[in-house]
Every structure is written in C-alpha cells, then in structure tokens.
Amino acid sequence: MRRLRLRRSGPWISTAALACLLWVCVASALFAPWWGVAKMMAVWAMCALVVLGWARPHPARTVYVPLAGARSSGSPPLACAGGVGAHER
C-alpha cells in the first residue's frame, strides 16, 4: 500500500471537503433555524480561512480542518444522525 502524499494533495482534499460542507450548510437552510445556518456558515468561513493560511506552511494538517468544522458546526450528517424532521412528530 502506498503512502499518501498529503504535502501535495492535502490542500486539494480539504478544499473539496469544504465544498461539500458548504453544500450541507446551504441545504440546511430548508429545515434549520436561521441562527443555526448562520452558525454553520460562520464555522465554515473560519475553516476556509484556516485552510487558506495552512495551505503552504502545513499542507498535511489541512485535511483535518473540514472534519473539525463539520463536527463543531453541528452539520446534520454528523450531529443529528437522522434527526431531520424530528420536530414534525
């Protein structure tokens, strides 16, 4: 098994993961309150700034930034785990 070269591909992987996280944040506007969407967008913006700052000095670390952002923003796939629509019961 080959070792990953995160020094070269780390920022690209994290950029793709941030794009997916942005999609989740925007799509959550359909069911989440406005303040929840605002919180997720603020966390996403902070993660994007960290990835931009770390892309050259610490490229391998950038892979973990979207994971931490998804966990701290409370995005539905990681935080609720099927709790979407629970308020309708």
C-alpha positions as CSV (number, residue, x, y, z in Angstrom):
1,M,0.0,0.0,0.0
2,R,1.4,3.4,-1.0
3,R,1.6,6.2,1.5
4,L,-0.5,9.3,0.8
5,R,1.4,12.4,-0.2
6,L,-0.6,14.9,1.9
7,R,2.0,17.6,1.4
8,R,0.9,17.8,-2.3
9,S,-2.7,16.8,-2.1
10,G,-3.8,17.9,1.4
11,P,-5.0,21.3,0.5
12,W,-6.9,20.0,-2.5
13,I,-8.6,17.3,-0.4
14,S,-9.6,19.8,2.2
15,T,-10.9,22.3,-0.4
16,A,-13.1,19.5,-1.8
17,A,-14.3,18.6,1.7
18,L,-15.1,22.3,2.4
19,A,-17.1,22.5,-0.8
20,C,-19.2,19.5,0.4
21,L,-19.5,21.1,3.8
22,L,-20.7,24.3,2.2
23,W,-23.4,22.4,0.3
24,V,-24.6,20.9,3.6
25,C,-24.7,24.3,5.3
26,V,-26.7,25.9,2.4
27,A,-29.0,22.9,2.1
28,S,-29.8,23.0,5.9
29,A,-31.5,26.4,5.3
30,L,-34.6,24.4,4.3
31,F,-35.1,22.9,7.8
32,A,-32.8,24.6,10.3
33,P,-33.5,27.9,12.0
34,W,-31.7,31.0,10.6
35,W,-29.4,31.2,13.6
36,G,-28.3,27.6,13.1
37,V,-27.5,28.3,9.4
38,A,-25.6,31.4,10.4
39,K,-23.6,29.5,12.9
40,M,-22.7,26.8,10.4
41,M,-21.7,29.4,7.8
42,A,-19.5,31.2,10.4
43,V,-17.8,27.9,11.2
44,W,-17.3,27.2,7.5
45,A,-15.8,30.6,6.9
46,M,-13.4,30.1,9.8
47,C,-12.4,26.7,8.4
48,A,-11.8,28.2,5.0
49,L,-9.6,30.8,6.5
50,V,-7.6,28.2,8.4
51,V,-7.2,26.1,5.2
52,L,-6.0,29.2,3.3
53,G,-3.5,30.0,6.0
54,W,-2.2,26.5,6.4
55,A,-2.0,25.5,2.7
56,R,1.7,26.3,2.3
57,P,3.2,26.0,5.8
58,H,1.3,22.9,7.0
59,P,-0.4,21.3,4.0
60,A,-0.8,17.9,5.6
61,R,-2.8,19.3,8.5
62,T,-5.4,20.9,6.3
63,V,-7.1,17.6,5.7
64,Y,-8.4,17.6,9.3
65,V,-9.8,21.1,9.2
66,P,-13.1,20.2,7.4
67,L,-13.7,17.3,9.7
68,A,-13.3,19.5,12.7
69,G,-15.5,22.1,11.1
70,A,-18.3,19.6,10.4
71,R,-18.1,18.4,14.0
72,S,-18.2,21.8,15.6
73,S,-20.8,23.3,13.3
74,G,-23.3,20.6,14.1
75,S,-24.0,19.8,10.5
76,P,-26.8,17.3,10.1
77,P,-25.0,14.3,8.8
78,L,-22.6,14.2,11.7
79,A,-24.6,15.8,14.5
80,C,-28.2,14.8,14.1
81,A,-27.8,11.3,12.5
82,G,-31.3,11.0,11.3
83,G,-32.9,13.7,13.4
84,V,-34.1,15.7,10.4
85,G,-37.8,16.1,10.6
86,A,-38.0,15.2,14.3
87,H,-39.8,18.4,15.1
88,E,-42.7,17.2,12.9
89,R,-43.5,14.2,15.1
